[in-house]
Amino acid sequence: MVYIFILIYSLLFIVLLPMGLIINTFSKKMAKSLVFSLAKGFSKGILCLSGIKVEVEGLENIPDENALYVSNHQSNLDPFLFMAFLPKKIAYIAKIETKKIPIFYQWMQIMGCLFIDRKDIRQSLRVIQNGTEILKNGGDLGIFPEGTRSVDGKILPFKAGSLKMAIKAQKTIVPIMIDGSYRLMDKGSIIVRPNLVKVKVLEKISVDIINQSDSKSLIAKIEEKIKDNLMQDVN
């Protein structure tokens, strides 16, 4: 059922792509709203049909203003969790390999997603600059500072460079904890298993606090905050 659903939605994406590209030429805001509506329906459908139950806490911590959302990363399905349950149009910084996925890549471009090649320092710096401009212009961005997903749920070291966008743009940072999504899909597998996933939006980090910290101490603080909540969730 999941793969039939994906096939149907993929055909819908293909049919609507020319219209989306045309709308994007005249109104990026309208095109973005169209894409996020489709993405929300797609994400909720996959999670529901896969038997995945999602508990969401802390939605009251989502600020009215735009922000940089920083989360631990346990599964390829993590962005779908955010699109399905967070009431914000959050674009993501994705791996450069994502550009190889036809149709979805074009839709992600319209969403405002950025694609980073961590092996190319110059390209990474350009992505950080582009992300800074998106934040300055009122867009919301999401990042997974571990750089890759954890296979066992344990947090990998966060990379401090990922926060430069919020620091340069002078924007709020919102940490998010994900727990349990690593159980949904093995690395390299396309099989999705039903399970419970918890998503918790933590208290935001204000611009005042950001200005009092350097990027290394700031990322350490965010990493510790997410770790603490993971430990509480386990206990």
N, C-alpha and C positions, 0 to 999 in steps of 0.2 A: 504493500500500500504506500509506503514511504517513497519508493522509487517510481511508482506510477504518478504519485503527486509531484515529485521533482520533474518528471518528464513533462507533465501537463503545464507546470509553471514555467519550465524552460521554453516550451513552445510559445507560451504567452509572452515571455521576455523577448523572444525573437521577433514576434509579430509587432510588439509595441516599441521595440528599440528605435526604428526610424522616427516614429512620432516623438519619442523621448529626446532624441538628438535634435529634432527640429524645434521642439519647445525650449530646449536648453539654449538654442541660439538666440531666442528672443527673450526668454525669462528663466534664468538659472534657478530662481526661487520656486517657480511653479514646477519646473522639471524635477527639482529636488524633492518637493512634496509628493509628486507622483511616484518617484522611485522609492521613497521611504514607506509609502502606503503599501506598495507591492512587496517590499522587503519585510515589513511587519507581518503581513498575511502569510508570506512564504515561511518566515521563521516560526510563527505560531503553529502553522500546519505541520512542519517537520517535527517539532517537539511533541505535539499532541499525538500524531500518528505513530511516533516512535515509543510512546508510553512513558515519556520523560516528564516527571513532576518537578515543578520549579517553585521554590519558596523564595519570595523576595521581601527583604526588610530594608528599612531606612530610606524609603522614597521621599520622606520629608526632608532628607538631607540634600536633595538635588536643588541647587540654587536657581533662582529665576534668570540670573545672568548666564552668559555662556561660560564654558570652563573646559579645562583639560581633564579628562577622566582617565585614571591610572589604575590598572587592574593586574592581578596575577593571572597566569595563563595556563589552563589545564587541558584544553581541548580545542580542536578546530571548530567546535560548535559554540565557543564562547561569544563570538560576535552576534550569533543568532539569538543567544540569551538576552543580550543587551537590546537588540532591535525589537525583540518580542515584548519586553517588559519595562524598558526604561522610556519615559515620556519625553525623550529628547531626540532630535535628529543628529545623532552622533556619527560622524565620518571616522574612519579608522586609518591608522598607518599600518599597512600590510607589507608582507614580504614581496620582493620584486618578482618572485616566481608566480605570484597570483595573476600577473599580467598574461600568463600563458593560457588562462582559462577564458575561452571565447564567450562572448555575450555578457557573462557576469562581470568581466573586467570593464566593459564599456558602461554598464550600469553603475559599477562602483566609481568610475570616473565622474559620472553625473552626480553621485552622492557627495563627491568632494574628497573621496579617499585618496591617500598618497601611498606610493609604493617605494620602499626603501631597500637598497642594496647595501647591507652592512659590510660587505667586503670592499666597497668603493667609498672611501672617505669623502671625496668631493661630492659624490652624488648624495650621500647621507647628509652632508651640510646643506645642500640645496633643499632637501626634503624638510629639514629643520626650519630653514628660512621660509619655505612655503607654508609650513604648519603655523609658524609665527604669524604670518600674514592672515591666515584663515581665522586664527583666534582674535587678532586685532580687528578684523572685519565682522566679528559677531558670531562666527561659527563655533560649533562644539566638536572637539576632537577626542578620540579614544586611543590609548596606546597600551601595549603590553611590554613593559620595560625589561622583562626577562630575555626578550629576543627570540625565544622559542618556547614551546609548551612543555610543561612538566609531565612526565609519564607516570609518576606515582603520587602527584598532588603536593609534593614538597616544593616549596618556593626556591627557585633558582636565583642567583644574585641579580639584583636590579641594576640596570645601567644608568648612571647619572645623567648622561647626555640627553636622555629622553625628556628631561624636564626643562631643557633650555628654552623650549617654545613658550611655556607658561611664564618663565622668568623674564624673557625678552618682551613678551606681549603684556606682561603685568596682569595676568588672569588667574582666577581661582583654580585650585587643583582639588579634584574629588576622587579620593581613593575608593576602590571597590574590591570586595573580597568575593571570590568564586570558590565554592567547595563542592567537590563531587563530580565535576564534569569529566575528569580524567577516566572515570569508570564507564563513560558512555561509548567510547570508541578507542580501540587500540591503535597505536601509531602504525601507519601504513595500511590500516584496515578500512574498509568501507561499510563494515557492519556496525550498526548502531544498537546499543543495548539499553533497555529501559532502566531507569534508576532515578534517584532523587538528587537534585542539584539545589544548592542554596546560593543565592546572590544577595549580598549585603552592601548597601551604599553607606559608607562611613562618613563621619563628620568632615566637612570641607576644610581645606587649608587656605586661609585668607591671604590676600596679597601682602598684607602687613607682615605676616609670619614668613612668607616667601622672601620678602626683602631683607629679613633679618638672618637669613640662612644662605649658605653656599649650596651649590647643586649636590655635592656629595653628602653633606649632612641632611639635606632635605630628602634625598632619595632613600637614605638609611632610615629616616623617620617614617616615611611612607611604608617601606618594606616591613619595618618592625610593627607598624600599626596593623597591617594586613595579616602578618604572622600571628600576632596576639589574638586576633579575631578568629583565625583558623584554629588555634589551640583551644579557644573557648568553645568553638563549635564542636570540636572532637570530644571535649570533656562534657 
